[in-house]
Amino acid sequence: MNVSLNLAMDYDFQIHTPLMYLTKAQTWALADELGYLDYVREQTHTCYNGVVGGCGECPSCVLRERGLQEYLAGKQAV
């Protein structure tokens, strides 16, 4: 994507995707480390169906919840 966009533009730029290589649990851990765990939990969603708060059934909601539960379980084990 980055190469294609650079070919189409008059200047070079780079797209940074820092979360791309993290698991969902690692992403939740990062949000917690930065002090935004509650904000991300309450104010964001990734629902494919566009349901505010998530539908809980689409693949995106399932992955998000699974990652959160994995992170919370690991946090409690420490």
PDB file of N, CA, C and O in Angstrom:
ATOM      1  N   MET A   1       0.838  -1.179   0.000  1.00  0.00           N
ATOM      2  CA  MET A   1       0.000   0.000   0.000  1.00  0.00           C
ATOM      3  C   MET A   1       0.887   1.247   0.000  1.00  0.00           C
ATOM      4  O   MET A   1       0.652   2.188  -0.759  1.00  0.00           O
ATOM      5  N   ASN A   2       1.903   1.242   0.857  1.00  0.00           N
ATOM      6  CA  ASN A   2       2.782   2.406   0.953  1.00  0.00           C
ATOM      7  C   ASN A   2       3.458   2.698  -0.390  1.00  0.00           C
ATOM      8  O   ASN A   2       3.526   3.853  -0.812  1.00  0.00           O
ATOM      9  N   VAL A   3       3.956   1.654  -1.062  1.00  0.00           N
ATOM     10  CA  VAL A   3       4.628   1.836  -2.358  1.00  0.00           C
ATOM     11  C   VAL A   3       3.648   2.385  -3.390  1.00  0.00           C
ATOM     12  O   VAL A   3       3.980   3.305  -4.137  1.00  0.00           O
ATOM     13  N   SER A   4       2.455   1.826  -3.430  1.00  0.00           N
ATOM     14  CA  SER A   4       1.450   2.293  -4.392  1.00  0.00           C
ATOM     15  C   SER A   4       1.099   3.755  -4.181  1.00  0.00           C
ATOM     16  O   SER A   4       0.996   4.524  -5.136  1.00  0.00           O
ATOM     17  N   LEU A   5       0.917   4.130  -2.930  1.00  0.00           N
ATOM     18  CA  LEU A   5       0.589   5.522  -2.643  1.00  0.00           C
ATOM     19  C   LEU A   5       1.731   6.461  -3.012  1.00  0.00           C
ATOM     20  O   LEU A   5       1.496   7.543  -3.549  1.00  0.00           O
ATOM     21  N   ASN A   6       2.958   6.056  -2.730  1.00  0.00           N
ATOM     22  CA  ASN A   6       4.099   6.899  -3.081  1.00  0.00           C
ATOM     23  C   ASN A   6       4.220   7.082  -4.588  1.00  0.00           C
ATOM     24  O   ASN A   6       4.601   8.156  -5.052  1.00  0.00           O
ATOM     25  N   LEU A   7       3.900   6.049  -5.352  1.00  0.00           N
ATOM     26  CA  LEU A   7       3.953   6.169  -6.813  1.00  0.00           C
ATOM     27  C   LEU A   7       2.905   7.150  -7.330  1.00  0.00           C
ATOM     28  O   LEU A   7       3.105   7.781  -8.368  1.00  0.00           O
ATOM     29  N   ALA A   8       1.813   7.278  -6.627  1.00  0.00           N
ATOM     30  CA  ALA A   8       0.726   8.150  -7.056  1.00  0.00           C
ATOM     31  C   ALA A   8       0.866   9.588  -6.551  1.00  0.00           C
ATOM     32  O   ALA A   8       0.146  10.472  -7.016  1.00  0.00           O
ATOM     33  N   MET A   9       1.765   9.832  -5.625  1.00  0.00           N
ATOM     34  CA  MET A   9       1.890  11.158  -5.015  1.00  0.00           C
ATOM     35  C   MET A   9       3.100  11.907  -5.581  1.00  0.00           C
ATOM     36  O   MET A   9       3.962  11.318  -6.234  1.00  0.00           O
ATOM     37  N   ASP A  10       3.145  13.188  -5.322  1.00  0.00           N
ATOM     38  CA  ASP A  10       4.277  14.003  -5.737  1.00  0.00           C
ATOM     39  C   ASP A  10       5.401  14.001  -4.715  1.00  0.00           C
ATOM     40  O   ASP A  10       6.446  14.606  -4.955  1.00  0.00           O
ATOM     41  N   TYR A  11       5.217  13.347  -3.601  1.00  0.00           N
ATOM     42  CA  TYR A  11       6.223  13.310  -2.544  1.00  0.00           C
ATOM     43  C   TYR A  11       6.172  11.959  -1.843  1.00  0.00           C
ATOM     44  O   TYR A  11       5.157  11.264  -1.883  1.00  0.00           O
ATOM     45  N   ASP A  12       7.286  11.594  -1.196  1.00  0.00           N
ATOM     46  CA  ASP A  12       7.355  10.329  -0.481  1.00  0.00           C
ATOM     47  C   ASP A  12       6.822  10.488   0.937  1.00  0.00           C
ATOM     48  O   ASP A  12       7.024  11.516   1.583  1.00  0.00           O
ATOM     49  N   PHE A  13       6.172   9.499   1.383  1.00  0.00           N
ATOM     50  CA  PHE A  13       5.739   9.444   2.770  1.00  0.00           C
ATOM     51  C   PHE A  13       5.688   7.980   3.175  1.00  0.00           C
ATOM     52  O   PHE A  13       5.727   7.090   2.325  1.00  0.00           O
ATOM     53  N   GLN A  14       5.601   7.734   4.477  1.00  0.00           N
ATOM     54  CA  GLN A  14       5.575   6.370   4.976  1.00  0.00           C
ATOM     55  C   GLN A  14       4.397   6.196   5.926  1.00  0.00           C
ATOM     56  O   GLN A  14       4.162   7.023   6.808  1.00  0.00           O
ATOM     57  N   ILE A  15       3.672   5.118   5.731  1.00  0.00           N
ATOM     58  CA  ILE A  15       2.564   4.785   6.612  1.00  0.00           C
ATOM     59  C   ILE A  15       3.112   3.955   7.763  1.00  0.00           C
ATOM     60  O   ILE A  15       3.780   2.945   7.540  1.00  0.00           O
ATOM     61  N   HIS A  16       2.837   4.369   8.976  1.00  0.00           N
ATOM     62  CA  HIS A  16       3.277   3.630  10.160  1.00  0.00           C
ATOM     63  C   HIS A  16       2.082   2.870  10.731  1.00  0.00           C
ATOM     64  O   HIS A  16       1.006   3.440  10.911  1.00  0.00           O
ATOM     65  N   THR A  17       2.271   1.608  11.008  1.00  0.00           N
ATOM     66  CA  THR A  17       1.208   0.765  11.557  1.00  0.00           C
ATOM     67  C   THR A  17       1.739   0.035  12.794  1.00  0.00           C
ATOM     68  O   THR A  17       1.989  -1.170  12.742  1.00  0.00           O
ATOM     69  N   PRO A  18       1.911   0.753  13.897  1.00  0.00           N
ATOM     70  CA  PRO A  18       2.566   0.161  15.074  1.00  0.00           C
ATOM     71  C   PRO A  18       1.794  -0.982  15.721  1.00  0.00           C
ATOM     72  O   PRO A  18       2.402  -1.798  16.414  1.00  0.00           O
ATOM     73  N   LEU A  19       0.497  -1.075  15.526  1.00  0.00           N
ATOM     74  CA  LEU A  19      -0.278  -2.140  16.153  1.00  0.00           C
ATOM     75  C   LEU A  19      -0.376  -3.389  15.274  1.00  0.00           C
ATOM     76  O   LEU A  19      -0.866  -4.427  15.719  1.00  0.00           O
ATOM     77  N   MET A  20       0.080  -3.288  14.056  1.00  0.00           N
ATOM     78  CA  MET A  20      -0.084  -4.360  13.085  1.00  0.00           C
ATOM     79  C   MET A  20       0.530  -5.686  13.545  1.00  0.00           C
ATOM     80  O   MET A  20      -0.014  -6.751  13.254  1.00  0.00           O
ATOM     81  N   TYR A  21       1.629  -5.630  14.241  1.00  0.00           N
ATOM     82  CA  TYR A  21       2.331  -6.854  14.614  1.00  0.00           C
ATOM     83  C   TYR A  21       2.066  -7.276  16.061  1.00  0.00           C
ATOM     84  O   TYR A  21       2.720  -8.186  16.571  1.00  0.00           O
ATOM     85  N   LEU A  22       1.119  -6.625  16.718  1.00  0.00           N
ATOM     86  CA  LEU A  22       0.763  -6.986  18.082  1.00  0.00           C
ATOM     87  C   LEU A  22      -0.467  -7.877  18.084  1.00  0.00           C
ATOM     88  O   LEU A  22      -1.339  -7.751  17.225  1.00  0.00           O
ATOM     89  N   THR A  23      -0.529  -8.775  19.054  1.00  0.00           N
ATOM     90  CA  THR A  23      -1.754  -9.545  19.239  1.00  0.00           C
ATOM     91  C   THR A  23      -2.786  -8.619  19.866  1.00  0.00           C
ATOM     92  O   THR A  23      -2.450  -7.522  20.311  1.00  0.00           O
ATOM     93  N   LYS A  24      -4.043  -9.056  19.904  1.00  0.00           N
ATOM     94  CA  LYS A  24      -5.076  -8.241  20.549  1.00  0.00           C
ATOM     95  C   LYS A  24      -4.766  -8.055  22.028  1.00  0.00           C
ATOM     96  O   LYS A  24      -4.977  -6.974  22.577  1.00  0.00           O
ATOM     97  N   ALA A  25      -4.264  -9.109  22.675  1.00  0.00           N
ATOM     98  CA  ALA A  25      -3.914  -8.996  24.093  1.00  0.00           C
ATOM     99  C   ALA A  25      -2.792  -7.982  24.295  1.00  0.00           C
ATOM    100  O   ALA A  25      -2.824  -7.210  25.253  1.00  0.00           O
ATOM    101  N   GLN A  26      -1.808  -7.973  23.411  1.00  0.00           N
ATOM    102  CA  GLN A  26      -0.713  -7.004  23.501  1.00  0.00           C
ATOM    103  C   GLN A  26      -1.213  -5.585  23.257  1.00  0.00           C
ATOM    104  O   GLN A  26      -0.712  -4.637  23.862  1.00  0.00           O
ATOM    105  N   THR A  27      -2.185  -5.436  22.383  1.00  0.00           N
ATOM    106  CA  THR A  27      -2.766  -4.115  22.138  1.00  0.00           C
ATOM    107  C   THR A  27      -3.484  -3.610  23.381  1.00  0.00           C
ATOM    108  O   THR A  27      -3.367  -2.436  23.731  1.00  0.00           O
ATOM    109  N   TRP A  28      -4.233  -4.496  24.055  1.00  0.00           N
ATOM    110  CA  TRP A  28      -4.888  -4.114  25.306  1.00  0.00           C
ATOM    111  C   TRP A  28      -3.849  -3.768  26.368  1.00  0.00           C
ATOM    112  O   TRP A  28      -4.037  -2.823  27.134  1.00  0.00           O
ATOM    113  N   ALA A  29      -2.761  -4.522  26.419  1.00  0.00           N
ATOM    114  CA  ALA A  29      -1.701  -4.247  27.387  1.00  0.00           C
ATOM    115  C   ALA A  29      -1.099  -2.867  27.133  1.00  0.00           C
ATOM    116  O   ALA A  29      -0.829  -2.123  28.076  1.00  0.00           O
ATOM    117  N   LEU A  30      -0.892  -2.530  25.881  1.00  0.00           N
ATOM    118  CA  LEU A  30      -0.356  -1.215  25.537  1.00  0.00           C
ATOM    119  C   LEU A  30      -1.314  -0.111  25.960  1.00  0.00           C
ATOM    120  O   LEU A  30      -0.888   0.902  26.515  1.00  0.00           O
ATOM    121  N   ALA A  31      -2.601  -0.299  25.702  1.00  0.00           N
ATOM    122  CA  ALA A  31      -3.593   0.695  26.129  1.00  0.00           C
ATOM    123  C   ALA A  31      -3.550   0.873  27.644  1.00  0.00           C
ATOM    124  O   ALA A  31      -3.643   1.996  28.140  1.00  0.00           O
ATOM    125  N   ASP A  32      -3.411  -0.220  28.373  1.00  0.00           N
ATOM    126  CA  ASP A  32      -3.341  -0.159  29.835  1.00  0.00           C
ATOM    127  C   ASP A  32      -2.062   0.541  30.282  1.00  0.00           C
ATOM    128  O   ASP A  32      -2.091   1.384  31.179  1.00  0.00           O
ATOM    129  N   GLU A  33      -0.952   0.194  29.661  1.00  0.00           N
ATOM    130  CA  GLU A  33       0.342   0.800  29.992  1.00  0.00           C
ATOM    131  C   GLU A  33       0.310   2.313  29.774  1.00  0.00           C
ATOM    132  O   GLU A  33       0.920   3.066  30.533  1.00  0.00           O
ATOM    133  N   LEU A  34      -0.392   2.749  28.752  1.00  0.00           N
ATOM    134  CA  LEU A  34      -0.488   4.177  28.448  1.00  0.00           C
ATOM    135  C   LEU A  34      -1.574   4.883  29.256  1.00  0.00           C
ATOM    136  O   LEU A  34      -1.738   6.099  29.151  1.00  0.00           O
ATOM    137  N   GLY A  35      -2.320   4.117  30.065  1.00  0.00           N
ATOM    138  CA  GLY A  35      -3.357   4.702  30.906  1.00  0.00           C
ATOM    139  C   GLY A  35      -4.688   4.923  30.205  1.00  0.00           C
ATOM    140  O   GLY A  35      -5.500   5.732  30.653  1.00  0.00           O
ATOM    141  N   TYR A  36      -4.917   4.209  29.107  1.00  0.00           N
ATOM    142  CA  TYR A  36      -6.135   4.405  28.324  1.00  0.00           C
ATOM    143  C   TYR A  36      -6.993   3.150  28.209  1.00  0.00           C
ATOM    144  O   TYR A  36      -7.852   3.075  27.331  1.00  0.00           O
ATOM    145  N   LEU A  37      -6.780   2.171  29.070  1.00  0.00           N
ATOM    146  CA  LEU A  37      -7.536   0.925  28.973  1.00  0.00           C
ATOM    147  C   LEU A  37      -9.036   1.179  29.082  1.00  0.00           C
ATOM    148  O   LEU A  37      -9.805   0.708  28.244  1.00  0.00           O
ATOM    149  N   ASP A  38      -9.454   1.909  30.094  1.00  0.00           N
ATOM    150  CA  ASP A  38     -10.881   2.172  30.267  1.00  0.00           C
ATOM    151  C   ASP A  38     -11.452   2.973  29.105  1.00  0.00           C
ATOM    152  O   ASP A  38     -12.566   2.711  28.652  1.00  0.00           O
ATOM    153  N   TYR A  39     -10.689   3.950  28.624  1.00  0.00           N
ATOM    154  CA  TYR A  39     -11.163   4.753  27.496  1.00  0.00           C
ATOM    155  C   TYR A  39     -11.382   3.872  26.267  1.00  0.00           C
ATOM    156  O   TYR A  39     -12.423   3.956  25.615  1.00  0.00           O
ATOM    157  N   VAL A  40     -10.405   3.037  25.956  1.00  0.00           N
ATOM    158  CA  VAL A  40     -10.524   2.177  24.775  1.00  0.00           C
ATOM    159  C   VAL A  40     -11.690   1.208  24.946  1.00  0.00           C
ATOM    160  O   VAL A  40     -12.438   0.968  23.998  1.00  0.00           O
ATOM    161  N   ARG A  41     -11.851   0.653  26.139  1.00  0.00           N
ATOM    162  CA  ARG A  41     -12.952  -0.289  26.392  1.00  0.00           C
ATOM    163  C   ARG A  41     -14.310   0.374  26.221  1.00  0.00           C
ATOM    164  O   ARG A  41     -15.234  -0.227  25.673  1.00  0.00           O
ATOM    165  N   GLU A  42     -14.428   1.603  26.685  1.00  0.00           N
ATOM    166  CA  GLU A  42     -15.737   2.257  26.736  1.00  0.00           C
ATOM    167  C   GLU A  42     -16.053   3.154  25.541  1.00  0.00           C
ATOM    168  O   GLU A  42     -17.225   3.373  25.231  1.00  0.00           O
ATOM    169  N   GLN A  43     -15.035   3.673  24.871  1.00  0.00           N
ATOM    170  CA  GLN A  43     -15.281   4.684  23.847  1.00  0.00           C
ATOM    171  C   GLN A  43     -14.950   4.253  22.423  1.00  0.00           C
ATOM    172  O   GLN A  43     -15.142   5.032  21.488  1.00  0.00           O
ATOM    173  N   THR A  44     -14.459   3.035  22.238  1.00  0.00           N
ATOM    174  CA  THR A  44     -14.115   2.583  20.891  1.00  0.00           C
ATOM    175  C   THR A  44     -14.805   1.253  20.606  1.00  0.00           C
ATOM    176  O   THR A  44     -15.200   0.530  21.520  1.00  0.00           O
ATOM    177  N   HIS A  45     -14.938   0.953  19.335  1.00  0.00           N
ATOM    178  CA  HIS A  45     -15.436  -0.350  18.930  1.00  0.00           C
ATOM    179  C   HIS A  45     -14.901  -0.682  17.545  1.00  0.00           C
ATOM    180  O   HIS A  45     -14.492   0.204  16.796  1.00  0.00           O
ATOM    181  N   THR A  46     -14.910  -1.940  17.221  1.00  0.00           N
ATOM    182  CA  THR A  46     -14.432  -2.393  15.917  1.00  0.00           C
ATOM    183  C   THR A  46     -15.469  -3.264  15.231  1.00  0.00           C
ATOM    184  O   THR A  46     -15.141  -4.058  14.349  1.00  0.00           O
ATOM    185  N   CYS A  47     -16.697  -3.113  15.630  1.00  0.00           N
ATOM    186  CA  CYS A  47     -17.797  -3.959  15.145  1.00  0.00           C
ATOM    187  C   CYS A  47     -17.992  -3.811  13.636  1.00  0.00           C
ATOM    188  O   CYS A  47     -18.133  -2.703  13.118  1.00  0.00           O
ATOM    189  N   TYR A  48     -17.995  -4.955  12.940  1.00  0.00           N
ATOM    190  CA  TYR A  48     -18.256  -4.945  11.505  1.00  0.00           C
ATOM    191  C   TYR A  48     -19.667  -4.462  11.187  1.00  0.00           C
ATOM    192  O   TYR A  48     -19.929  -3.952  10.098  1.00  0.00           O
ATOM    193  N   ASN A  49     -20.561  -4.626  12.139  1.00  0.00           N
ATOM    194  CA  ASN A  49     -21.946  -4.229  11.932  1.00  0.00           C
ATOM    195  C   ASN A  49     -22.219  -2.783  12.347  1.00  0.00           C
ATOM    196  O   ASN A  49     -23.339  -2.293  12.202  1.00  0.00           O
ATOM    197  N   GLY A  50     -21.193  -2.104  12.864  1.00  0.00           N
ATOM    198  CA  GLY A  50     -21.348  -0.704  13.239  1.00  0.00           C
ATOM    199  C   GLY A  50     -22.136  -0.479  14.509  1.00  0.00           C
ATOM    200  O   GLY A  50     -22.590   0.637  14.764  1.00  0.00           O
ATOM    201  N   VAL A  51     -22.308  -1.509  15.305  1.00  0.00           N
ATOM    202  CA  VAL A  51     -23.063  -1.387  16.548  1.00  0.00           C
ATOM    203  C   VAL A  51     -22.195  -0.695  17.592  1.00  0.00           C
ATOM    204  O   VAL A  51     -21.096  -1.157  17.899  1.00  0.00           O
ATOM    205  N   VAL A  52     -22.689   0.411  18.136  1.00  0.00           N
ATOM    206  CA  VAL A  52     -21.944   1.127  19.178  1.00  0.00           C
ATOM    207  C   VAL A  52     -21.794   0.192  20.370  1.00  0.00           C
ATOM    208  O   VAL A  52     -22.779  -0.357  20.862  1.00  0.00           O
ATOM    209  N   GLY A  53     -20.563   0.012  20.830  1.00  0.00           N
ATOM    210  CA  GLY A  53     -20.300  -0.924  21.916  1.00  0.00           C
ATOM    211  C   GLY A  53     -20.067  -2.344  21.426  1.00  0.00           C
ATOM    212  O   GLY A  53     -19.654  -3.209  22.198  1.00  0.00           O
ATOM    213  N   GLY A  54     -20.329  -2.587  20.152  1.00  0.00           N
ATOM    214  CA  GLY A  54     -20.104  -3.894  19.555  1.00  0.00           C
ATOM    215  C   GLY A  54     -21.307  -4.807  19.646  1.00  0.00           C
ATOM    216  O   GLY A  54     -22.085  -4.740  20.597  1.00  0.00           O
ATOM    217  N   CYS A  55     -21.449  -5.653  18.656  1.00  0.00           N
ATOM    218  CA  CYS A  55     -22.563  -6.606  18.637  1.00  0.00           C
ATOM    219  C   CYS A  55     -22.244  -7.858  19.443  1.00  0.00           C
ATOM    220  O   CYS A  55     -23.144  -8.571  19.886  1.00  0.00           O
ATOM    221  N   GLY A  56     -20.947  -8.119  19.628  1.00  0.00           N
ATOM    222  CA  GLY A  56     -20.538  -9.289  20.388  1.00  0.00           C
ATOM    223  C   GLY A  56     -20.556 -10.578  19.592  1.00  0.00           C
ATOM    224  O   GLY A  56     -20.210 -11.633  20.123  1.00  0.00           O
ATOM    225  N   GLU A  57     -20.949 -10.516  18.334  1.00  0.00           N
ATOM    226  CA  GLU A  57     -21.081 -11.732  17.536  1.00  0.00           C
ATOM    227  C   GLU A  57     -20.234 -11.757  16.268  1.00  0.00           C
ATOM    228  O   GLU A  57     -19.826 -12.830  15.825  1.00  0.00           O
ATOM    229  N   CYS A  58     -19.964 -10.603  15.681  1.00  0.00           N
ATOM    230  CA  CYS A  58     -19.182 -10.583  14.441  1.00  0.00           C
ATOM    231  C   CYS A  58     -17.723 -10.962  14.749  1.00  0.00           C
ATOM    232  O   CYS A  58     -17.297 -10.871  15.900  1.00  0.00           O
ATOM    233  N   PRO A  59     -16.965 -11.380  13.748  1.00  0.00           N
ATOM    234  CA  PRO A  59     -15.580 -11.788  13.979  1.00  0.00           C
ATOM    235  C   PRO A  59     -14.734 -10.713  14.670  1.00  0.00           C
ATOM    236  O   PRO A  59     -13.888 -11.036  15.504  1.00  0.00           O
ATOM    237  N   SER A  60     -14.951  -9.464  14.336  1.00  0.00           N
ATOM    238  CA  SER A  60     -14.179  -8.390  14.941  1.00  0.00           C
ATOM    239  C   SER A  60     -14.471  -8.272  16.438  1.00  0.00           C
ATOM    240  O   SER A  60     -13.555  -8.128  17.247  1.00  0.00           O
ATOM    241  N   CYS A  61     -15.739  -8.332  16.792  1.00  0.00           N
ATOM    242  CA  CYS A  61     -16.122  -8.252  18.208  1.00  0.00           C
ATOM    243  C   CYS A  61     -15.591  -9.446  18.992  1.00  0.00           C
ATOM    244  O   CYS A  61     -15.126  -9.305  20.123  1.00  0.00           O
ATOM    245  N   VAL A  62     -15.666 -10.622  18.375  1.00  0.00           N
ATOM    246  CA  VAL A  62     -15.189 -11.842  19.033  1.00  0.00           C
ATOM    247  C   VAL A  62     -13.684 -11.751  19.278  1.00  0.00           C
ATOM    248  O   VAL A  62     -13.222 -12.059  20.377  1.00  0.00           O
ATOM    249  N   LEU A  63     -12.914 -11.334  18.275  1.00  0.00           N
ATOM    250  CA  LEU A  63     -11.464 -11.200  18.431  1.00  0.00           C
ATOM    251  C   LEU A  63     -11.114 -10.161  19.491  1.00  0.00           C
ATOM    252  O   LEU A  63     -10.218 -10.381  20.306  1.00  0.00           O
ATOM    253  N   ARG A  64     -11.807  -9.048  19.483  1.00  0.00           N
ATOM    254  CA  ARG A  64     -11.551  -7.988  20.459  1.00  0.00           C
ATOM    255  C   ARG A  64     -11.803  -8.492  21.876  1.00  0.00           C
ATOM    256  O   ARG A  64     -10.973  -8.293  22.763  1.00  0.00           O
ATOM    257  N   GLU A  65     -12.934  -9.138  22.091  1.00  0.00           N
ATOM    258  CA  GLU A  65     -13.276  -9.641  23.423  1.00  0.00           C
ATOM    259  C   GLU A  65     -12.326 -10.745  23.863  1.00  0.00           C
ATOM    260  O   GLU A  65     -11.922 -10.789  25.025  1.00  0.00           O
ATOM    261  N   ARG A  66     -11.970 -11.631  22.949  1.00  0.00           N
ATOM    262  CA  ARG A  66     -11.026 -12.706  23.268  1.00  0.00           C
ATOM    263  C   ARG A  66      -9.673 -12.123  23.680  1.00  0.00           C
ATOM    264  O   ARG A  66      -9.061 -12.584  24.644  1.00  0.00           O
ATOM    265  N   GLY A  67      -9.215 -11.121  22.954  1.00  0.00           N
ATOM    266  CA  GLY A  67      -7.949 -10.477  23.297  1.00  0.00           C
ATOM    267  C   GLY A  67      -7.999  -9.793  24.647  1.00  0.00           C
ATOM    268  O   GLY A  67      -7.045  -9.862  25.422  1.00  0.00           O
ATOM    269  N   LEU A  68      -9.119  -9.129  24.932  1.00  0.00           N
ATOM    270  CA  LEU A  68      -9.277  -8.458  26.228  1.00  0.00           C
ATOM    271  C   LEU A  68      -9.261  -9.481  27.352  1.00  0.00           C
ATOM    272  O   LEU A  68      -8.579  -9.285  28.358  1.00  0.00           O
ATOM    273  N   GLN A  69     -10.000 -10.563  27.196  1.00  0.00           N
ATOM    274  CA  GLN A  69     -10.046 -11.590  28.236  1.00  0.00           C
ATOM    275  C   GLN A  69      -8.673 -12.239  28.435  1.00  0.00           C
ATOM    276  O   GLN A  69      -8.287 -12.543  29.564  1.00  0.00           O
ATOM    277  N   GLU A  70      -7.945 -12.448  27.352  1.00  0.00           N
ATOM    278  CA  GLU A  70      -6.593 -13.011  27.439  1.00  0.00           C
ATOM    279  C   GLU A  70      -5.681 -12.059  28.201  1.00  0.00           C
ATOM    280  O   GLU A  70      -4.912 -12.488  29.061  1.00  0.00           O
ATOM    281  N   TYR A  71      -5.764 -10.784  27.894  1.00  0.00           N
ATOM    282  CA  TYR A  71      -4.945  -9.797  28.600  1.00  0.00           C
ATOM    283  C   TYR A  71      -5.298  -9.749  30.077  1.00  0.00           C
ATOM    284  O   TYR A  71      -4.409  -9.790  30.927  1.00  0.00           O
ATOM    285  N   LEU A  72      -6.593  -9.662  30.395  1.00  0.00           N
ATOM    286  CA  LEU A  72      -7.022  -9.571  31.788  1.00  0.00           C
ATOM    287  C   LEU A  72      -6.639 -10.820  32.578  1.00  0.00           C
ATOM    288  O   LEU A  72      -6.260 -10.716  33.744  1.00  0.00           O
ATOM    289  N   ALA A  73      -6.733 -11.999  31.960  1.00  0.00           N
ATOM    290  CA  ALA A  73      -6.351 -13.248  32.633  1.00  0.00           C
ATOM    291  C   ALA A  73      -4.858 -13.253  32.941  1.00  0.00           C
ATOM    292  O   ALA A  73      -4.446 -13.676  34.022  1.00  0.00           O
ATOM    293  N   GLY A  74      -4.050 -12.786  31.997  1.00  0.00           N
ATOM    294  CA  GLY A  74      -2.604 -12.702  32.211  1.00  0.00           C
ATOM    295  C   GLY A  74      -2.245 -11.677  33.267  1.00  0.00           C
ATOM    296  O   GLY A  74      -1.299 -11.868  34.031  1.00  0.00           O
ATOM    297  N   LYS A  75      -2.987 -10.610  33.311  1.00  0.00           N
ATOM    298  CA  LYS A  75      -2.739  -9.545  34.289  1.00  0.00           C
ATOM    299  C   LYS A  75      -3.055 -10.039  35.707  1.00  0.00           C
ATOM    300  O   LYS A  75      -2.339  -9.713  36.655  1.00  0.00           O
ATOM    301  N   GLN A  76      -4.131 -10.827  35.848  1.00  0.00           N
ATOM    302  CA  GLN A  76      -4.517 -11.350  37.150  1.00  0.00           C
ATOM    303  C   GLN A  76      -3.541 -12.433  37.615  1.00  0.00           C
ATOM    304  O   GLN A  76      -3.358 -12.625  38.817  1.00  0.00           O
ATOM    305  N   ALA A  77      -2.923 -13.131  36.685  1.00  0.00           N
ATOM    306  CA  ALA A  77      -1.991 -14.206  37.033  1.00  0.00           C
ATOM    307  C   ALA A  77      -0.692 -13.656  37.608  1.00  0.00           C
ATOM    308  O   ALA A  77       0.041 -14.375  38.286  1.00  0.00           O
ATOM    309  N   VAL A  78      -0.403 -12.387  37.342  1.00  0.00           N
ATOM    310  CA  VAL A  78       0.856 -11.784  37.802  1.00  0.00           C
ATOM    311  C   VAL A  78       0.791 -11.388  39.227  1.00  0.00           C
ATOM    312  O   VAL A  78       1.767 -10.867  39.768  1.00  0.00           O
TER     313      VAL A  78
END
